[in-house]
């Protein structure tokens, strides 16, 4: 998945960020969700080039977005 996004977005401004990160998912609009070298989780809106921090770590992302769901069903 990471290599595909690197190739697809190689001409855009945020391509350099993807070269040192790895894509873990994408949202419903096809925007890559990736983790950088520091472990922070970002989303990159491919239509605008905006990069937004989602969480300080993958663990924090899971806790912030899935904890209630997991505890209610686990």
N, CA, C and O atoms as a CHARMM CRD file, in Angstrom:
* protein
*
  296
    1    1 UNK  N      0.82800  -1.18100   0.00000 PROA 1      0.00000
    2    1 UNK  CA     0.00000   0.00000   0.00000 PROA 1      0.00000
    3    1 UNK  C      0.88000   1.25500   0.00000 PROA 1      0.00000
    4    1 UNK  O      0.61300   2.20800  -0.73300 PROA 1      0.00000
    5    2 UNK  N      1.92100   1.24800   0.82000 PROA 2      0.00000
    6    2 UNK  CA     2.79600   2.41500   0.91200 PROA 2      0.00000
    7    2 UNK  C      3.44500   2.74100  -0.42600 PROA 2      0.00000
    8    2 UNK  O      3.46000   3.89800  -0.84600 PROA 2      0.00000
    9    3 UNK  N      3.97400   1.73600  -1.08900 PROA 3      0.00000
   10    3 UNK  CA     4.64900   1.97100  -2.36900 PROA 3      0.00000
   11    3 UNK  C      3.68600   2.51100  -3.41100 PROA 3      0.00000
   12    3 UNK  O      4.05700   3.36100  -4.22000 PROA 3      0.00000
   13    4 UNK  N      2.44700   2.02300  -3.39800 PROA 4      0.00000
   14    4 UNK  CA     1.43800   2.52000  -4.32500 PROA 4      0.00000
   15    4 UNK  C      1.13400   3.99300  -4.11200 PROA 4      0.00000
   16    4 UNK  O      1.02600   4.75200  -5.07500 PROA 4      0.00000
   17    5 UNK  N      0.99700   4.39900  -2.85900 PROA 5      0.00000
   18    5 UNK  CA     0.74000   5.81300  -2.56500 PROA 5      0.00000
   19    5 UNK  C      1.94400   6.67000  -2.91700 PROA 5      0.00000
   20    5 UNK  O      1.78800   7.77700  -3.43200 PROA 5      0.00000
   21    6 UNK  N      3.14500   6.16900  -2.64400 PROA 6      0.00000
   22    6 UNK  CA     4.34400   6.93500  -3.00500 PROA 6      0.00000
   23    6 UNK  C      4.38600   7.19000  -4.50600 PROA 6      0.00000
   24    6 UNK  O      4.70100   8.29500  -4.94700 PROA 6      0.00000
   25    7 UNK  N      4.06900   6.17600  -5.27600 PROA 7      0.00000
   26    7 UNK  CA     4.07300   6.32600  -6.73100 PROA 7      0.00000
   27    7 UNK  C      2.94400   7.24400  -7.19400 PROA 7      0.00000
   28    7 UNK  O      3.15800   8.12100  -8.03100 PROA 7      0.00000
   29    8 UNK  N      1.74900   7.04300  -6.65500 PROA 8      0.00000
   30    8 UNK  CA     0.58000   7.81700  -7.06800 PROA 8      0.00000
   31    8 UNK  C      0.73800   9.30900  -6.78400 PROA 8      0.00000
   32    8 UNK  O      0.29800  10.13900  -7.57900 PROA 8      0.00000
   33    9 UNK  N      1.35300   9.65000  -5.67600 PROA 9      0.00000
   34    9 UNK  CA     1.44200  11.04400  -5.25000 PROA 9      0.00000
   35    9 UNK  C      2.84200  11.63500  -5.39500 PROA 9      0.00000
   36    9 UNK  O      3.13700  12.65600  -4.77400 PROA 9      0.00000
   37   10 UNK  N      3.70400  11.02600  -6.19000 PROA 10     0.00000
   38   10 UNK  CA     5.09500  11.46400  -6.28200 PROA 10     0.00000
   39   10 UNK  C      5.27000  12.87900  -6.81500 PROA 10     0.00000
   40   10 UNK  O      6.31300  13.49200  -6.58900 PROA 10     0.00000
   41   11 UNK  N      4.28900  13.40300  -7.50800 PROA 11     0.00000
   42   11 UNK  CA     4.39100  14.75400  -8.07400 PROA 11     0.00000
   43   11 UNK  C      3.81800  15.83500  -7.15700 PROA 11     0.00000
   44   11 UNK  O      3.96500  17.02200  -7.44700 PROA 11     0.00000
   45   12 UNK  N      3.18000  15.45400  -6.07300 PROA 12     0.00000
   46   12 UNK  CA     2.53100  16.42700  -5.19400 PROA 12     0.00000
   47   12 UNK  C      3.46900  16.89200  -4.08300 PROA 12     0.00000
   48   12 UNK  O      4.48900  16.26100  -3.80700 PROA 12     0.00000
   49   13 UNK  N      3.10900  17.99500  -3.46200 PROA 13     0.00000
   50   13 UNK  CA     3.96800  18.63700  -2.46000 PROA 13     0.00000
   51   13 UNK  C      4.29000  17.73600  -1.26900 PROA 13     0.00000
   52   13 UNK  O      5.38000  17.83700  -0.70600 PROA 13     0.00000
   53   14 UNK  N      3.37600  16.86800  -0.87800 PROA 14     0.00000
   54   14 UNK  CA     3.60600  16.04600   0.30600 PROA 14     0.00000
   55   14 UNK  C      4.30500  14.72600  -0.00700 PROA 14     0.00000
   56   14 UNK  O      4.43400  13.87800   0.87600 PROA 14     0.00000
   57   15 UNK  N      4.75500  14.53700  -1.23400 PROA 15     0.00000
   58   15 UNK  CA     5.42200  13.29100  -1.63500 PROA 15     0.00000
   59   15 UNK  C      6.64300  12.99700  -0.76900 PROA 15     0.00000
   60   15 UNK  O      6.90800  11.84100  -0.44000 PROA 15     0.00000
   61   16 UNK  N      7.38200  14.03500  -0.40000 PROA 16     0.00000
   62   16 UNK  CA     8.58200  13.83700   0.41900 PROA 16     0.00000
   63   16 UNK  C      8.23200  13.23400   1.77800 PROA 16     0.00000
   64   16 UNK  O      8.97200  12.39900   2.29800 PROA 16     0.00000
   65   17 UNK  N      7.11400  13.65300   2.34900 PROA 17     0.00000
   66   17 UNK  CA     6.67100  13.11400   3.63500 PROA 17     0.00000
   67   17 UNK  C      6.38300  11.62000   3.50300 PROA 17     0.00000
   68   17 UNK  O      6.73800  10.84300   4.38900 PROA 17     0.00000
   69   18 UNK  N      5.74800  11.21400   2.41600 PROA 18     0.00000
   70   18 UNK  CA     5.42700   9.80100   2.21500 PROA 18     0.00000
   71   18 UNK  C      6.67200   8.94500   2.01700 PROA 18     0.00000
   72   18 UNK  O      6.63900   7.74400   2.28800 PROA 18     0.00000
   73   19 UNK  N      7.76100   9.53400   1.55500 PROA 19     0.00000
   74   19 UNK  CA     8.99100   8.77100   1.34200 PROA 19     0.00000
   75   19 UNK  C      9.59300   8.27400   2.64700 PROA 19     0.00000
   76   19 UNK  O     10.31600   7.27700   2.65100 PROA 19     0.00000
   77   20 UNK  N      9.30900   8.94700   3.74400 PROA 20     0.00000
   78   20 UNK  CA     9.87300   8.55900   5.03700 PROA 20     0.00000
   79   20 UNK  C      8.79700   8.08700   6.00700 PROA 20     0.00000
   80   20 UNK  O      9.02200   8.05300   7.21600 PROA 20     0.00000
   81   21 UNK  N      7.64100   7.72800   5.48800 PROA 21     0.00000
   82   21 UNK  CA     6.51500   7.26900   6.30000 PROA 21     0.00000
   83   21 UNK  C      5.96800   5.98900   5.69500 PROA 21     0.00000
   84   21 UNK  O      6.38600   5.57900   4.61200 PROA 21     0.00000
   85   22 UNK  N      5.03100   5.35800   6.39300 PROA 22     0.00000
   86   22 UNK  CA     4.36100   4.21600   5.79500 PROA 22     0.00000
   87   22 UNK  C      2.85600   4.35100   5.96500 PROA 22     0.00000
   88   22 UNK  O      2.35900   4.74400   7.02000 PROA 22     0.00000
   89   23 UNK  N      2.15900   4.02000   4.91100 PROA 23     0.00000
   90   23 UNK  CA     0.70400   4.13100   4.86800 PROA 23     0.00000
   91   23 UNK  C      0.10300   2.90500   5.54400 PROA 23     0.00000
   92   23 UNK  O      0.47600   1.77200   5.23700 PROA 23     0.00000
   93   24 UNK  N     -0.83100   3.13800   6.46800 PROA 24     0.00000
   94   24 UNK  CA    -1.46800   2.03900   7.18600 PROA 24     0.00000
   95   24 UNK  C     -2.92500   1.85200   6.79000 PROA 24     0.00000
   96   24 UNK  O     -3.51300   0.80300   7.05300 PROA 24     0.00000
   97   25 UNK  N     -3.50700   2.86600   6.15700 PROA 25     0.00000
   98   25 UNK  CA    -4.91800   2.78600   5.77900 PROA 25     0.00000
   99   25 UNK  C     -5.24100   3.95400   4.86200 PROA 25     0.00000
  100   25 UNK  O     -4.37500   4.75800   4.51600 PROA 25     0.00000
  101   26 UNK  N     -6.50400   4.02600   4.47800 PROA 26     0.00000
  102   26 UNK  CA    -6.99900   5.19200   3.76300 PROA 26     0.00000
  103   26 UNK  C     -8.43000   5.43100   4.20700 PROA 26     0.00000
  104   26 UNK  O     -9.12000   4.51100   4.64600 PROA 26     0.00000
  105   27 UNK  N     -8.86700   6.67500   4.08800 PROA 27     0.00000
  106   27 UNK  CA   -10.24700   6.97700   4.45500 PROA 27     0.00000
  107   27 UNK  C    -11.15100   6.71000   3.25600 PROA 27     0.00000
  108   27 UNK  O    -10.67700   6.26700   2.20900 PROA 27     0.00000
  109   28 UNK  N    -12.41900   6.97000   3.39600 PROA 28     0.00000
  110   28 UNK  CA   -13.38600   6.70800   2.34200 PROA 28     0.00000
  111   28 UNK  C    -13.20700   7.54600   1.09900 PROA 28     0.00000
  112   28 UNK  O    -13.79300   7.24300   0.05900 PROA 28     0.00000
  113   29 UNK  N    -12.40600   8.59900   1.18400 PROA 29     0.00000
  114   29 UNK  CA   -12.14400   9.46400   0.03000 PROA 29     0.00000
  115   29 UNK  C    -10.84300   9.11500  -0.68200 PROA 29     0.00000
  116   29 UNK  O    -10.47500   9.76400  -1.66100 PROA 29     0.00000
  117   30 UNK  N    -10.15000   8.09400  -0.19400 PROA 30     0.00000
  118   30 UNK  CA    -8.88200   7.71400  -0.79400 PROA 30     0.00000
  119   30 UNK  C     -7.68700   8.46800  -0.25500 PROA 30     0.00000
  120   30 UNK  O     -6.61000   8.43300  -0.84900 PROA 30     0.00000
  121   31 UNK  N     -7.86700   9.15200   0.86800 PROA 31     0.00000
  122   31 UNK  CA    -6.77100   9.89500   1.48900 PROA 31     0.00000
  123   31 UNK  C     -5.92600   8.94200   2.33500 PROA 31     0.00000
  124   31 UNK  O     -6.47200   8.20900   3.15900 PROA 31     0.00000
  125   32 UNK  N     -4.60100   8.94000   2.14400 PROA 32     0.00000
  126   32 UNK  CA    -3.76100   8.03400   2.91900 PROA 32     0.00000
  127   32 UNK  C     -3.65000   8.45100   4.38400 PROA 32     0.00000
  128   32 UNK  O     -3.52000   9.63100   4.70900 PROA 32     0.00000
  129   33 UNK  N     -3.70400   7.45300   5.24800 PROA 33     0.00000
  130   33 UNK  CA    -3.44000   7.62900   6.67400 PROA 33     0.00000
  131   33 UNK  C     -2.09000   6.96400   6.90000 PROA 33     0.00000
  132   33 UNK  O     -1.91100   5.78700   6.58800 PROA 33     0.00000
  133   34 UNK  N     -1.14600   7.71800   7.44200 PROA 34     0.00000
  134   34 UNK  CA     0.21300   7.19100   7.52500 PROA 34     0.00000
  135   34 UNK  C      0.86900   7.52200   8.85200 PROA 34     0.00000
  136   34 UNK  O      0.43100   8.40500   9.59000 PROA 34     0.00000
  137   35 UNK  N      1.93600   6.78200   9.13200 PROA 35     0.00000
  138   35 UNK  CA     2.72700   6.97300  10.34400 PROA 35     0.00000
  139   35 UNK  C      4.10900   7.44500   9.92300 PROA 35     0.00000
  140   35 UNK  O      4.75000   6.83800   9.06500 PROA 35     0.00000
  141   36 UNK  N      4.56300   8.53500  10.53400 PROA 36     0.00000
  142   36 UNK  CA     5.87900   9.07300  10.18400 PROA 36     0.00000
  143   36 UNK  C      6.97200   8.42400  11.03100 PROA 36     0.00000
  144   36 UNK  O      6.69400   7.54400  11.84600 PROA 36     0.00000
  145   37 UNK  N      8.20600   8.86000  10.83500 PROA 37     0.00000
  146   37 UNK  CA     9.34700   8.28000  11.53900 PROA 37     0.00000
  147   37 UNK  C      9.27000   8.44800  13.04700 PROA 37     0.00000
  148   37 UNK  O      9.82900   7.63800  13.78600 PROA 37     0.00000
  149   38 UNK  N      8.59000   9.48100  13.51400 PROA 38     0.00000
  150   38 UNK  CA     8.44700   9.72500  14.95100 PROA 38     0.00000
  151   38 UNK  C      7.30200   8.92000  15.55400 PROA 38     0.00000
  152   38 UNK  O      7.12400   8.91700  16.77200 PROA 38     0.00000
  153   39 UNK  N      6.51800   8.23000  14.70700 PROA 39     0.00000
  154   39 UNK  CA     5.40400   7.42700  15.19500 PROA 39     0.00000
  155   39 UNK  C      4.07800   8.16100  15.22600 PROA 39     0.00000
  156   39 UNK  O      3.07600   7.60000  15.66700 PROA 39     0.00000
  157   40 UNK  N      4.05200   9.40100  14.76700 PROA 40     0.00000
  158   40 UNK  CA     2.80400  10.16500  14.74400 PROA 40     0.00000
  159   40 UNK  C      1.94600   9.72700  13.55800 PROA 40     0.00000
  160   40 UNK  O      2.46200   9.34000  12.50900 PROA 40     0.00000
  161   41 UNK  N      0.62800   9.79500  13.74400 PROA 41     0.00000
  162   41 UNK  CA    -0.31400   9.35200  12.71600 PROA 41     0.00000
  163   41 UNK  C     -0.95000  10.57200  12.05700 PROA 41     0.00000
  164   41 UNK  O     -1.45800  11.46500  12.73400 PROA 41     0.00000
  165   42 UNK  N     -0.91200  10.59200  10.73200 PROA 42     0.00000
  166   42 UNK  CA    -1.41900  11.71700   9.95000 PROA 42     0.00000
  167   42 UNK  C     -2.38200  11.23400   8.87900 PROA 42     0.00000
  168   42 UNK  O     -2.38600  10.06000   8.50800 PROA 42     0.00000
  169   43 UNK  N     -3.18900  12.15200   8.39300 PROA 43     0.00000
  170   43 UNK  CA    -3.97000  11.93500   7.18200 PROA 43     0.00000
  171   43 UNK  C     -3.57100  13.03100   6.20500 PROA 43     0.00000
  172   43 UNK  O     -3.34500  14.17800   6.59000 PROA 43     0.00000
  173   44 UNK  N     -3.49000  12.65900   4.94800 PROA 44     0.00000
  174   44 UNK  CA    -3.15000  13.62900   3.91200 PROA 44     0.00000
  175   44 UNK  C     -4.31800  13.73100   2.94900 PROA 44     0.00000
  176   44 UNK  O     -4.66800  12.75900   2.28000 PROA 44     0.00000
  177   45 UNK  N     -4.91200  14.89600   2.88200 PROA 45     0.00000
  178   45 UNK  CA    -6.03400  15.12600   1.97400 PROA 45     0.00000
  179   45 UNK  C     -5.45600  15.36300   0.58300 PROA 45     0.00000
  180   45 UNK  O     -4.92100  16.43200   0.28700 PROA 45     0.00000
  181   46 UNK  N     -5.57800  14.34500  -0.26100 PROA 46     0.00000
  182   46 UNK  CA    -4.90700  14.38200  -1.56200 PROA 46     0.00000
  183   46 UNK  C     -5.41300  15.48400  -2.48300 PROA 46     0.00000
  184   46 UNK  O     -4.68000  15.93300  -3.36400 PROA 46     0.00000
  185   47 UNK  N     -6.64500  15.92300  -2.29500 PROA 47     0.00000
  186   47 UNK  CA    -7.18200  16.96500  -3.17800 PROA 47     0.00000
  187   47 UNK  C     -6.66300  18.36100  -2.82900 PROA 47     0.00000
  188   47 UNK  O     -6.58800  19.22700  -3.70000 PROA 47     0.00000
  189   48 UNK  N     -6.30300  18.58500  -1.55600 PROA 48     0.00000
  190   48 UNK  CA    -5.80100  19.89600  -1.14000 PROA 48     0.00000
  191   48 UNK  C     -4.31900  19.88000  -0.77000 PROA 48     0.00000
  192   48 UNK  O     -3.67700  20.92900  -0.73500 PROA 48     0.00000
  193   49 UNK  N     -3.77500  18.69200  -0.49500 PROA 49     0.00000
  194   49 UNK  CA    -2.39100  18.58300  -0.04900 PROA 49     0.00000
  195   49 UNK  C     -2.21900  18.84000   1.43400 PROA 49     0.00000
  196   49 UNK  O     -1.09800  18.80500   1.94200 PROA 49     0.00000
  197   50 UNK  N     -3.32000  19.10100   2.14000 PROA 50     0.00000
  198   50 UNK  CA    -3.26300  19.36100   3.58000 PROA 50     0.00000
  199   50 UNK  C     -2.93100  18.07700   4.33100 PROA 50     0.00000
  200   50 UNK  O     -3.50800  17.02300   4.06600 PROA 50     0.00000
  201   51 UNK  N     -1.99700  18.17800   5.26600 PROA 51     0.00000
  202   51 UNK  CA    -1.64500  17.06600   6.14000 PROA 51     0.00000
  203   51 UNK  C     -2.10500  17.42400   7.54200 PROA 51     0.00000
  204   51 UNK  O     -1.78500  18.49700   8.05400 PROA 51     0.00000
  205   52 UNK  N     -2.85900  16.52100   8.16300 PROA 52     0.00000
  206   52 UNK  CA    -3.44000  16.78100   9.48400 PROA 52     0.00000
  207   52 UNK  C     -3.00800  15.68500  10.45700 PROA 52     0.00000
  208   52 UNK  O     -3.09900  14.49700  10.14800 PROA 52     0.00000
  209   53 UNK  N     -2.54300  16.09300  11.62500 PROA 53     0.00000
  210   53 UNK  CA    -2.18300  15.14900  12.67600 PROA 53     0.00000
  211   53 UNK  C     -3.45000  14.53100  13.25100 PROA 53     0.00000
  212   53 UNK  O     -4.34700  15.24700  13.69300 PROA 53     0.00000
  213   54 UNK  N     -3.52500  13.20400  13.24600 PROA 54     0.00000
  214   54 UNK  CA    -4.66700  12.50800  13.83300 PROA 54     0.00000
  215   54 UNK  C     -4.39700  12.07900  15.26700 PROA 54     0.00000
  216   54 UNK  O     -5.29400  12.10600  16.11000 PROA 54     0.00000
  217   55 UNK  N     -3.14700  11.68000  15.54400 PROA 55     0.00000
  218   55 UNK  CA    -2.80500  11.20900  16.88400 PROA 55     0.00000
  219   55 UNK  C     -1.29100  11.22800  17.05600 PROA 55     0.00000
  220   55 UNK  O     -0.54200  11.18100  16.08000 PROA 55     0.00000
  221   56 UNK  N     -0.85600  11.29800  18.29700 PROA 56     0.00000
  222   56 UNK  CA     0.57300  11.30700  18.59900 PROA 56     0.00000
  223   56 UNK  C      1.22600   9.94300  18.40500 PROA 56     0.00000
  224   56 UNK  O      2.44800   9.84600  18.28600 PROA 56     0.00000
  225   57 UNK  N      0.40200   8.87800  18.37300 PROA 57     0.00000
  226   57 UNK  CA     0.91000   7.52400  18.15600 PROA 57     0.00000
  227   57 UNK  C     -0.23500   6.64700  17.66500 PROA 57     0.00000
  228   57 UNK  O     -1.40300   7.02500  17.75500 PROA 57     0.00000
  229   58 UNK  N      0.11200   5.47300  17.14400 PROA 58     0.00000
  230   58 UNK  CA    -0.92000   4.54200  16.70600 PROA 58     0.00000
  231   58 UNK  C     -1.74900   4.07600  17.90300 PROA 58     0.00000
  232   58 UNK  O     -2.96600   3.91700  17.80300 PROA 58     0.00000
  233   59 UNK  N     -1.08200   3.86100  19.02500 PROA 59     0.00000
  234   59 UNK  CA    -1.78700   3.47200  20.24700 PROA 59     0.00000
  235   59 UNK  C     -2.81600   4.53300  20.64300 PROA 59     0.00000
  236   59 UNK  O     -3.95300   4.20300  20.98000 PROA 59     0.00000
  237   60 UNK  N     -2.41900   5.79400  20.60300 PROA 60     0.00000
  238   60 UNK  CA    -3.33900   6.88400  20.94600 PROA 60     0.00000
  239   60 UNK  C     -4.50200   6.94700  19.96500 PROA 60     0.00000
  240   60 UNK  O     -5.63300   7.22300  20.36400 PROA 60     0.00000
  241   61 UNK  N     -4.23700   6.69400  18.69000 PROA 61     0.00000
  242   61 UNK  CA    -5.30700   6.68300  17.69000 PROA 61     0.00000
  243   61 UNK  C     -6.35200   5.62800  18.03500 PROA 61     0.00000
  244   61 UNK  O     -7.55200   5.89900  18.01100 PROA 61     0.00000
  245   62 UNK  N     -5.88800   4.43100  18.35600 PROA 62     0.00000
  246   62 UNK  CA    -6.80500   3.34100  18.71200 PROA 62     0.00000
  247   62 UNK  C     -7.57400   3.68800  19.97900 PROA 62     0.00000
  248   62 UNK  O     -8.79400   3.53100  20.02700 PROA 62     0.00000
  249   63 UNK  N     -6.87800   4.15500  20.99400 PROA 63     0.00000
  250   63 UNK  CA    -7.54300   4.50200  22.25000 PROA 63     0.00000
  251   63 UNK  C     -8.56900   5.61100  22.05600 PROA 63     0.00000
  252   63 UNK  O     -9.66800   5.54300  22.60600 PROA 63     0.00000
  253   64 UNK  N     -8.22100   6.62400  21.28200 PROA 64     0.00000
  254   64 UNK  CA    -9.10800   7.77400  21.09000 PROA 64     0.00000
  255   64 UNK  C    -10.33800   7.44900  20.25400 PROA 64     0.00000
  256   64 UNK  O    -11.40500   8.02600  20.46800 PROA 64     0.00000
  257   65 UNK  N    -10.19800   6.53000  19.30200 PROA 65     0.00000
  258   65 UNK  CA   -11.28500   6.30600  18.35700 PROA 65     0.00000
  259   65 UNK  C    -12.00800   4.97300  18.50600 PROA 65     0.00000
  260   65 UNK  O    -13.12000   4.81500  18.00400 PROA 65     0.00000
  261   66 UNK  N    -11.39200   4.01700  19.18800 PROA 66     0.00000
  262   66 UNK  CA   -12.00400   2.70000  19.24400 PROA 66     0.00000
  263   66 UNK  C    -12.20300   2.15600  20.65200 PROA 66     0.00000
  264   66 UNK  O    -12.80600   1.09700  20.82100 PROA 66     0.00000
  265   67 UNK  N    -11.71300   2.85600  21.65500 PROA 67     0.00000
  266   67 UNK  CA   -11.77700   2.35000  23.01900 PROA 67     0.00000
  267   67 UNK  C    -13.20700   2.07000  23.47100 PROA 67     0.00000
  268   67 UNK  O    -13.49000   0.99300  23.99500 PROA 67     0.00000
  269   68 UNK  N    -14.10900   3.03000  23.27300 PROA 68     0.00000
  270   68 UNK  CA   -15.49600   2.84100  23.70400 PROA 68     0.00000
  271   68 UNK  C    -16.15900   1.70300  22.94200 PROA 68     0.00000
  272   68 UNK  O    -16.90800   0.91600  23.52000 PROA 68     0.00000
  273   69 UNK  N    -15.88300   1.61600  21.64400 PROA 69     0.00000
  274   69 UNK  CA   -16.44700   0.53100  20.84500 PROA 69     0.00000
  275   69 UNK  C    -15.93100  -0.80800  21.34600 PROA 69     0.00000
  276   69 UNK  O    -16.70000  -1.75500  21.51100 PROA 69     0.00000
  277   70 UNK  N    -14.61800  -0.88500  21.59000 PROA 70     0.00000
  278   70 UNK  CA   -14.00900  -2.13900  22.02200 PROA 70     0.00000
  279   70 UNK  C    -14.54100  -2.55400  23.39800 PROA 70     0.00000
  280   70 UNK  O    -14.89700  -3.71700  23.59100 PROA 70     0.00000
  281   71 UNK  N    -14.60000  -1.63800  24.33800 PROA 71     0.00000
  282   71 UNK  CA   -15.06100  -1.96700  25.69000 PROA 71     0.00000
  283   71 UNK  C    -16.53600  -2.34000  25.69800 PROA 71     0.00000
  284   71 UNK  O    -16.96700  -3.15800  26.51100 PROA 71     0.00000
  285   72 UNK  N    -17.29300  -1.75700  24.81600 PROA 72     0.00000
  286   72 UNK  CA   -18.70900  -2.08100  24.75200 PROA 72     0.00000
  287   72 UNK  C    -18.99800  -3.41400  24.09700 PROA 72     0.00000
  288   72 UNK  O    -20.05700  -4.00200  24.31400 PROA 72     0.00000
  289   73 UNK  N    -18.04700  -3.90000  23.28300 PROA 73     0.00000
  290   73 UNK  CA   -18.24400  -5.15400  22.56400 PROA 73     0.00000
  291   73 UNK  C    -17.25500  -6.23100  22.97200 PROA 73     0.00000
  292   73 UNK  O    -17.35500  -7.36500  22.50400 PROA 73     0.00000
  293   74 UNK  N    -16.30900  -5.90500  23.82900 PROA 74     0.00000
  294   74 UNK  CA   -15.22300  -6.83800  24.13400 PROA 74     0.00000
  295   74 UNK  C    -15.45200  -7.69400  25.27700 PROA 74     0.00000
  296   74 UNK  O    -14.59800  -8.51400  25.61500 PROA 74     0.00000
